[in-house]
Amino acid sequence: MTVRKASLSDIPSLVDMRILYLNEDNGQLDTETEKQIRKQLPGYFTAKLGKELYAFIAEDNGCAVGCCLLLVTEKPANPRFPHGMTGTVLNVYTCPEYRRQGIAGGLMGLLIAQAKELRLDLIELKATADGAKLYKSLGFEQDFSRYTDMKMVF
């Protein structure tokens, strides 16, 4: 098992891992939606990887079995992030037959080290019930806010 930072040559595997994650998180994607996502992702990864997006991949005998993404964002500084640099963890995924073997923890360890190297003020994520225990063991804390999460979907 190899756990490492992904490079541009890993984009096909990152696309496949993203689709697996989305299918599991959202239910099976319809054919047209999957096609649109597969069309967009290679260009996105090519443009962003190593700049504001860092990807980490786990491989077993050269085959991708897990990944996670760190999206770095510069925001106007505030007391929570005085330098204005934050990270968002996305797409933490391990193939079902490889779960409970420490792969996600290894991937997240690399992601956290990258965030420290980049001198981010914080990294945040949205945890599933299954993932919350892992993230807590890595030092993440539940974020309580006086604000209400809201969004507008177009």
Backbone as CSV, one residue per row, in Angstrom:
resi,resn,N_x,N_y,N_z,CA_x,CA_y,CA_z,C_x,C_y,C_z
1,MET,0.852,-1.178,0.000,0.000,0.000,0.000,0.895,1.238,0.000
2,THR,0.613,2.147,-0.908,1.340,3.408,-1.010,0.352,4.554,-0.802
3,VAL,0.719,5.493,0.051,-0.080,6.697,0.276,0.824,7.881,-0.020
4,ARG,0.392,8.754,-0.949,1.270,9.839,-1.396,0.461,11.010,-1.942
5,LYS,1.177,12.125,-2.168,0.570,13.282,-2.828,0.368,12.935,-4.295
6,ALA,-0.772,13.290,-4.823,-1.084,13.012,-6.221,-0.418,14.044,-7.131
7,SER,-0.158,13.625,-8.352,0.412,14.502,-9.369,-0.524,14.544,-10.578
8,LEU,-0.141,15.327,-11.569,-0.969,15.438,-12.777,-1.197,14.079,-13.445
9,SER,-0.244,13.172,-13.331,-0.411,11.853,-13.954,-1.494,11.027,-13.254
10,ASP,-1.910,11.449,-12.078,-2.953,10.738,-11.327,-4.361,11.224,-11.636
11,ILE,-4.504,12.191,-12.526,-5.825,12.766,-12.782,-6.866,11.718,-13.165
12,PRO,-6.580,10.755,-14.034,-7.612,9.750,-14.326,-8.094,9.005,-13.067
13,SER,-7.181,8.677,-12.184,-7.566,8.006,-10.938,-8.364,8.927,-10.026
14,LEU,-7.976,10.206,-9.983,-8.718,11.165,-9.158,-10.144,11.340,-9.674
15,VAL,-10.308,11.353,-10.994,-11.641,11.443,-11.580,-12.464,10.221,-11.170
16,ASP,-11.882,9.040,-11.309,-12.601,7.818,-10.933,-12.957,7.816,-9.446
17,MET,-12.028,8.236,-8.596,-12.286,8.273,-7.152,-13.397,9.270,-6.827
18,ARG,-13.402,10.403,-7.519,-14.453,11.406,-7.299,-15.823,10.837,-7.669
19,ILE,-15.900,10.132,-8.771,-17.171,9.539,-9.193,-17.623,8.487,-8.174
20,LEU,-16.715,7.644,-7.716,-17.074,6.651,-6.693,-17.614,7.333,-5.441
21,TYR,-16.910,8.394,-5.015,-17.349,9.146,-3.836,-18.741,9.736,-4.056
22,LEU,-18.948,10.383,-5.178,-20.236,11.025,-5.451,-21.367,10.002,-5.530
23,ASN,-21.107,8.861,-6.144,-22.132,7.821,-6.216,-22.509,7.314,-4.823
24,GLU,-21.521,7.176,-3.959,-21.811,6.699,-2.612,-22.479,7.777,-1.762
25,ASP,-22.043,9.008,-1.918,-22.556,10.102,-1.088,-23.940,10.581,-1.527
26,ASN,-24.214,10.529,-2.824,-25.455,11.088,-3.366,-26.422,10.054,-3.926
27,GLY,-26.038,8.811,-3.916,-26.811,7.824,-4.641,-26.290,7.767,-6.063
28,GLN,-26.580,6.712,-6.740,-26.065,6.505,-8.093,-26.392,7.693,-8.998
29,LEU,-25.348,8.272,-9.594,-25.538,9.386,-10.518,-26.211,8.881,-11.782
30,ASP,-27.080,9.712,-12.355,-27.641,9.330,-13.644,-26.549,9.487,-14.702
31,THR,-26.711,8.819,-15.814,-25.693,8.746,-16.859,-25.271,10.126,-17.354
32,GLU,-26.215,11.009,-17.589,-25.895,12.341,-18.116,-25.108,13.171,-17.101
33,THR,-25.501,13.117,-15.832,-24.782,13.862,-14.792,-23.357,13.343,-14.656
34,GLU,-23.193,12.028,-14.623,-21.844,11.462,-14.527,-20.999,11.877,-15.723
35,LYS,-21.585,11.857,-16.897,-20.873,12.259,-18.109,-20.402,13.711,-18.008
36,GLN,-21.275,14.615,-17.538,-20.910,16.028,-17.391,-19.792,16.210,-16.372
37,ILE,-19.886,15.480,-15.257,-18.859,15.584,-14.212,-17.528,15.055,-14.730
38,ARG,-17.555,13.911,-15.389,-16.316,13.342,-15.949,-15.688,14.279,-16.991
39,LYS,-16.504,15.026,-17.700,-15.996,15.973,-18.695,-15.316,17.168,-18.019
40,GLN,-15.880,17.652,-16.892,-15.361,18.837,-16.219,-14.109,18.563,-15.391
41,LEU,-14.047,17.410,-14.751,-13.002,17.155,-13.756,-11.564,17.187,-14.293
42,PRO,-11.240,16.582,-15.435,-9.828,16.625,-15.869,-9.289,18.049,-16.025
43,GLY,-10.054,18.935,-16.626,-9.608,20.321,-16.769,-9.465,21.016,-15.432
44,TYR,-10.419,20.740,-14.522,-10.350,21.328,-13.186,-9.084,20.872,-12.472
45,PHE,-8.849,19.566,-12.453,-7.656,19.055,-11.773,-6.382,19.572,-12.430
46,THR,-6.347,19.638,-13.735,-5.163,20.137,-14.439,-4.866,21.582,-14.055
47,ALA,-5.897,22.408,-13.980,-5.718,23.827,-13.673,-5.393,24.086,-12.203
48,LYS,-5.934,23.283,-11.305,-5.857,23.605,-9.872,-4.835,22.795,-9.074
49,LEU,-4.514,21.583,-9.525,-3.662,20.689,-8.738,-2.292,21.308,-8.480
50,GLY,-1.907,21.323,-7.223,-0.623,21.881,-6.828,-0.627,23.384,-6.661
51,LYS,-1.769,24.010,-6.912,-1.895,25.459,-6.749,-2.827,25.736,-5.579
52,GLU,-4.143,25.595,-5.823,-5.075,25.739,-4.702,-5.766,24.433,-4.357
53,LEU,-5.398,23.378,-5.035,-5.947,22.056,-4.745,-4.800,21.073,-4.597
54,TYR,-4.829,20.344,-3.496,-3.831,19.313,-3.232,-4.591,18.008,-3.065
55,ALA,-4.123,16.982,-3.750,-4.792,15.687,-3.710,-3.816,14.654,-3.165
56,PHE,-4.367,13.690,-2.461,-3.582,12.612,-1.882,-4.259,11.305,-2.269
57,ILE,-3.443,10.324,-2.607,-3.991,9.094,-3.166,-3.358,7.889,-2.486
58,ALA,-4.156,6.858,-2.295,-3.682,5.574,-1.780,-3.781,4.568,-2.907
59,GLU,-2.717,3.782,-3.081,-2.697,2.785,-4.145,-2.323,1.426,-3.587
60,ASP,-2.942,0.407,-4.140,-2.589,-0.971,-3.846,-2.192,-1.600,-5.175
61,ASN,-0.920,-1.983,-5.292,-0.402,-2.540,-6.547,-0.696,-1.631,-7.736
62,GLY,-0.508,-0.331,-7.554,-0.680,0.628,-8.632,-2.111,1.013,-8.943
63,CYS,-3.058,0.478,-8.184,-4.471,0.786,-8.415,-4.992,1.693,-7.299
64,ALA,-5.616,2.811,-7.654,-6.129,3.758,-6.661,-7.234,3.100,-5.836
65,VAL,-7.104,3.204,-4.507,-8.111,2.637,-3.602,-8.637,3.671,-2.618
66,GLY,-8.076,4.885,-2.651,-8.539,5.939,-1.756,-7.935,7.273,-2.137
67,CYS,-8.577,8.324,-1.689,-8.051,9.667,-1.953,-8.695,10.673,-1.002
68,CYS,-8.125,11.855,-0.971,-8.737,13.006,-0.309,-8.178,14.262,-0.955
69,LEU,-8.932,15.347,-0.827,-8.574,16.612,-1.457,-8.520,17.724,-0.418
70,LEU,-7.612,18.660,-0.609,-7.506,19.865,0.206,-7.629,21.055,-0.728
71,LEU,-8.701,21.814,-0.583,-8.927,23.024,-1.362,-8.515,24.218,-0.522
72,VAL,-7.530,24.972,-0.988,-7.000,26.128,-0.266,-7.679,27.384,-0.797
73,THR,-8.148,28.199,0.131,-8.856,29.422,-0.226,-8.284,30.596,0.545
74,GLU,-8.056,31.690,-0.163,-7.680,32.933,0.513,-8.946,33.753,0.703
75,LYS,-9.150,34.199,1.938,-10.331,34.982,2.309,-9.870,36.254,3.013
76,PRO,-10.734,37.221,3.140,-10.370,38.376,3.961,-10.126,37.893,5.397
77,ALA,-9.050,38.334,5.992,-8.695,37.887,7.342,-9.778,38.240,8.351
78,ASN,-9.892,37.413,9.369,-10.753,37.693,10.518,-10.136,37.007,11.734
79,PRO,-10.706,37.135,12.920,-10.074,36.536,14.099,-9.890,35.009,14.021
80,ARG,-10.740,34.301,13.285,-10.590,32.843,13.158,-9.463,32.469,12.209
81,PHE,-9.206,33.284,11.204,-8.113,33.014,10.265,-7.405,34.326,9.951
82,PRO,-6.492,34.748,10.858,-5.851,36.055,10.757,-4.973,36.254,9.519
83,HIS,-4.518,35.193,8.892,-3.724,35.327,7.658,-4.590,35.193,6.415
84,GLY,-5.839,34.826,6.600,-6.773,34.724,5.486,-6.699,33.428,4.701
85,MET,-5.868,32.493,5.117,-5.687,31.251,4.364,-6.357,30.085,5.095
86,THR,-7.298,29.446,4.404,-8.014,28.313,4.990,-8.001,27.142,4.011
87,GLY,-8.303,25.994,4.548,-8.391,24.795,3.721,-9.709,24.089,3.975
88,THR,-10.236,23.486,2.941,-11.443,22.684,3.051,-11.103,21.274,2.589
89,VAL,-11.417,20.302,3.418,-11.203,18.897,3.088,-12.404,18.418,2.287
90,LEU,-12.129,17.781,1.166,-13.176,17.269,0.289,-12.869,15.827,-0.103
91,ASN,-13.899,15.094,-0.435,-13.772,13.824,-1.131,-12.890,12.808,-0.414
92,VAL,-13.007,12.684,0.892,-12.266,11.627,1.585,-12.983,10.319,1.255
93,TYR,-12.295,9.457,0.538,-12.943,8.238,0.061,-11.958,7.072,0.069
94,THR,-12.432,5.947,0.547,-11.702,4.688,0.471,-12.650,3.644,-0.105
95,CYS,-12.185,2.874,-1.062,-13.008,1.810,-1.638,-13.476,0.875,-0.521
96,PRO,-14.718,0.425,-0.578,-15.296,-0.356,0.529,-14.439,-1.519,1.014
97,GLU,-13.835,-2.270,0.116,-13.057,-3.441,0.535,-11.740,-3.087,1.230
98,TYR,-11.372,-1.798,1.233,-10.136,-1.345,1.875,-10.392,-0.539,3.157
99,ARG,-11.622,-0.411,3.540,-11.949,0.399,4.722,-11.519,-0.293,6.016
100,ARG,-11.362,0.546,7.042,-10.983,0.107,8.383,-9.566,-0.493,8.419
101,GLN,-8.725,0.009,7.518,-7.331,-0.434,7.468,-6.365,0.730,7.672
102,GLY,-6.879,1.900,8.052,-6.031,3.056,8.317,-5.698,3.896,7.096
103,ILE,-6.304,3.591,5.960,-5.977,4.321,4.729,-6.432,5.773,4.813
104,ALA,-7.666,6.010,5.209,-8.158,7.388,5.320,-7.327,8.179,6.324
105,GLY,-6.939,7.542,7.422,-6.088,8.212,8.404,-4.736,8.582,7.814
106,GLY,-4.157,7.692,7.018,-2.884,7.986,6.360,-3.004,9.120,5.356
107,LEU,-4.071,9.096,4.577,-4.315,10.179,3.618,-4.493,11.506,4.342
108,MET,-5.294,11.489,5.403,-5.529,12.720,6.154,-4.264,13.216,6.838
109,GLY,-3.388,12.312,7.245,-2.106,12.723,7.823,-1.280,13.526,6.826
110,LEU,-1.249,13.067,5.579,-0.538,13.815,4.531,-1.208,15.159,4.268
111,LEU,-2.537,15.158,4.251,-3.283,16.399,4.022,-2.998,17.414,5.132
112,ILE,-3.013,16.968,6.376,-2.746,17.867,7.510,-1.317,18.406,7.429
113,ALA,-0.367,17.538,7.092,1.027,17.998,6.948,1.137,19.053,5.848
114,GLN,0.420,18.858,4.747,0.422,19.840,3.660,-0.168,21.163,4.130
115,ALA,-1.261,21.100,4.876,-1.893,22.315,5.394,-0.933,23.079,6.311
116,LYS,-0.187,22.359,7.134,0.796,23.010,8.006,1.924,23.622,7.195
117,GLU,2.383,22.892,6.173,3.447,23.410,5.312,3.003,24.690,4.603
118,LEU,1.739,24.742,4.217,1.187,25.927,3.557,0.844,27.047,4.543
119,ARG,0.985,26.766,5.817,0.715,27.720,6.897,-0.734,28.211,6.884
120,LEU,-1.641,27.263,6.656,-3.059,27.613,6.700,-3.462,27.906,8.137
121,ASP,-4.412,28.801,8.311,-4.907,29.116,9.653,-5.786,28.001,10.199
122,LEU,-6.521,27.358,9.318,-7.406,26.275,9.737,-7.765,25.416,8.545
123,ILE,-8.190,24.212,8.842,-8.807,23.369,7.826,-10.148,22.918,8.375
124,GLU,-11.120,22.863,7.482,-12.470,22.504,7.906,-13.007,21.405,7.006
125,LEU,-14.014,20.735,7.500,-14.653,19.683,6.733,-16.055,19.446,7.259
126,LYS,-16.829,18.741,6.480,-18.135,18.276,6.910,-18.003,16.763,7.035
127,ALA,-18.245,16.249,8.227,-18.035,14.835,8.505,-19.335,14.050,8.460
128,THR,-19.253,12.860,7.900,-20.358,11.920,8.037,-20.281,11.317,9.434
129,ALA,-21.311,10.636,9.831,-21.293,9.959,11.133,-20.144,8.947,11.181
130,ASP,-19.903,8.248,10.072,-18.816,7.262,10.036,-17.442,7.923,10.126
131,GLY,-17.284,9.091,9.531,-15.984,9.739,9.502,-15.650,10.577,10.724
132,ALA,-16.654,11.004,11.479,-16.437,11.932,12.594,-15.428,11.398,13.616
133,LYS,-15.484,10.125,13.919,-14.568,9.540,14.913,-13.120,9.645,14.436
134,LEU,-12.884,9.353,13.168,-11.531,9.474,12.612,-11.041,10.911,12.710
135,TYR,-11.865,11.857,12.280,-11.434,13.255,12.273,-11.168,13.761,13.693
136,LYS,-11.995,13.351,14.620,-11.770,13.741,16.018,-10.433,13.186,16.509
137,SER,-10.109,11.954,16.135,-8.834,11.357,16.561,-7.633,12.084,15.964
138,LEU,-7.848,12.783,14.851,-6.775,13.531,14.206,-6.658,14.968,14.718
139,GLY,-7.577,15.367,15.602,-7.507,16.705,16.186,-8.589,17.666,15.742
140,PHE,-9.482,17.249,14.878,-10.593,18.114,14.484,-11.587,18.217,15.634
141,GLU,-12.218,19.356,15.733,-13.238,19.602,16.756,-14.532,19.992,16.070
142,GLN,-15.626,19.656,16.723,-16.912,20.081,16.177,-16.981,21.596,16.235
143,ASP,-17.447,22.205,15.165,-17.499,23.657,15.046,-18.909,24.139,15.377
144,PHE,-19.021,24.833,16.482,-20.305,25.406,16.867,-20.279,26.879,16.484
145,SER,-21.333,27.327,15.891,-21.369,28.696,15.411,-22.693,29.351,15.770
146,ARG,-22.647,30.645,15.937,-23.888,31.387,16.162,-24.604,31.636,14.841
147,TYR,-23.952,31.252,13.740,-24.517,31.451,12.417,-25.219,30.180,11.941
148,THR,-26.143,30.350,11.043,-26.857,29.227,10.451,-26.328,28.988,9.045
149,ASP,-25.911,27.750,8.753,-25.475,27.417,7.397,-26.664,27.585,6.447
150,MET,-26.433,28.263,5.338,-27.473,28.452,4.333,-26.812,28.396,2.966
151,LYS,-27.594,28.155,1.939,-27.076,28.180,0.581,-28.192,28.481,-0.385
152,MET,-27.814,28.861,-1.596,-28.761,29.072,-2.682,-28.289,28.207,-3.832
153,VAL,-29.132,27.362,-4.338,-28.787,26.472,-5.430,-29.417,26.958,-6.721
154,PHE,-28.640,27.019,-7.780,-29.137,27.462,-9.080,-29.309,26.282,-10.012
